[in-house]
Amino acid sequence: MNAMEFTHKSVLLDECIDALKIRPDGVYVDGTLGRAGHSREIAQRLTTGRLLCIDRDMAAIDAAKERLAPWMDRVTLIHGNFSELGDALQEAGIAGADGMLFDLGVSSPQLDDASRGFSYMQDAPLDMRMDLTAPLTAREVVNAWSYEELRRILFEYGEERYAPAIAKAIVRRREIAPIETTLELVDIIKSAMPPAALREKQHPAKRSFQAIRIAVNGELDALPPMLSAAVEHLNPGGRLAVITFHSLEDRIVKRAMQDLSRGCTCPPAFPVCVCGKKPKVKVLTRKPIVSGEAELEENPRARSAKLRVAEKCDPFDL
Ligand SMILES: C[S@@+](CC[C@H](N)C(=O)[O-])C[C@H]1O[C@@H](n2cnc3c(N)ncnc32)[C@H](O)[C@@H]1O
C-alpha cells in the first residue's frame, strides 16, 4: 500500500453516502475523484450498477486504478474537466445517473506534492495547475496579469485585505525579473503586509495562494456548466451532492439549486401561468450540512466544508 493513498481524508464521507441513497444497480458519478475516498464507498455498494469517476488531474486517475482495483468491473475513469460533464457521460454511454457527487477544490496529495506548486510551505516552480495539460500556470498569472486583475483576484477569490499592496508588490518585483518560485512569491506577499498581519495564526500567503489557484484553474467558471449538466442528466429522484470549501463556490451552488427548484416565474398578477416553467429539483438542504466535532478534530480541512443536496423532480409528479 502506498503512503500517498491515505494522505487525503475524504470530507463528509458518511453524509455524502447517505445523501446519494446508493442502490446496488444504480448509476453514479463522482466528478471529483481525487484519491477516490468517496468513490471507494460508492463502488463497494454497487453490484450491477456503474460508477463514472472524473478528475482533471491525471495523477488522480492513475492512483484510482490501484485504489479502485477490486471494483474496476463497474468503474469508468475519465481524465477531464467536470465542466464538460455532458461529453463525459456521452463518452461513457451513460444516458442518466441516479446520483452525482462533486467535492470541490484541491486534494491533499496535490497540496503535499511540492513539485505541483500549490504549497506556500515548500519551494517549487509557480505552477498550481490541477490539469498539467492546461495552458495557464501560476507563473503566467503572477508575471503577466495586470495590476487590476491581480488585485481583483486576490480580493475576490482570496478575500485578502491587503490585495492592493500585494498586487503592487508583485508588479514592482516582476519589473526587475520574472517571479519563478512559490517561496519567492511568499516573500513578496509578506513584504507587502504590515507586521501585525504577519503575526496572525493563518499563514500570510494562504489567502493569496488560494486566489491564484482558483484563477489558474478557472474553478468558479467550471461550476455553472457542471451544475446544469448534472441536473439535466440525473434520473427522476436522482441526487446531486456538492461539497464546497469557499464562500463564492457555495453561493454559486446555493443559487443554482434555488433557481432550479423554482417553478412558475409569471408575475403574481397573472391569473394563469404562461411561462410553463416547472421546478427541476427539490432542495433537500435548506441549510448546508457541515462536519461534526469528531471530523473537525481529525481533519482541520473539513472546517470550511459545506454539503448541499438536491433531488431531481419527476416531471410526471408535477
Ligand atoms: C477535494 S478533492 C476530491 C477528493 C475525493 N472526494 C476523495 O475522497 O479522495 C478534489 C479533486 O477534484 C479535482 N477537480 C477539481 N476541479 C475539477 C474540475 N473542474 N474537473 C475535474 N476535476 C476537478 C481535483 O483535481 C481533485 O483531485
The ligand as an ORCA input file, in Angstrom:
! r2SCAN-3c Opt
* xyz 0 1
  C     -11.195     17.654     -2.779
  S     -10.522     16.610     -3.984
  C     -11.631     15.251     -4.037
  C     -11.323     14.205     -3.016
  C     -12.140     12.941     -3.150
  N     -13.552     13.178     -2.950
  C     -11.652     11.887     -2.175
  O     -12.416     11.468     -1.292
  O     -10.491     11.448     -2.298
  C     -10.939     17.446     -5.466
  C     -10.474     16.748     -6.736
  O     -11.263     17.279     -7.792
  C     -10.463     17.577     -8.896
  N     -11.107     18.689     -9.586
  C     -11.276     19.952     -9.133
  N     -11.924     20.693    -10.050
  C     -12.191     19.856    -11.095
  C     -12.863     20.039    -12.344
  N     -13.342     21.221    -12.728
  N     -12.971     18.963    -13.155
  C     -12.473     17.734    -12.787
  N     -11.815     17.531    -11.626
  C     -11.685     18.574    -10.789
  C      -9.097     17.914     -8.327
  O      -8.089     17.640     -9.281
  C      -9.029     17.000     -7.099
  O      -8.397     15.792     -7.414
*
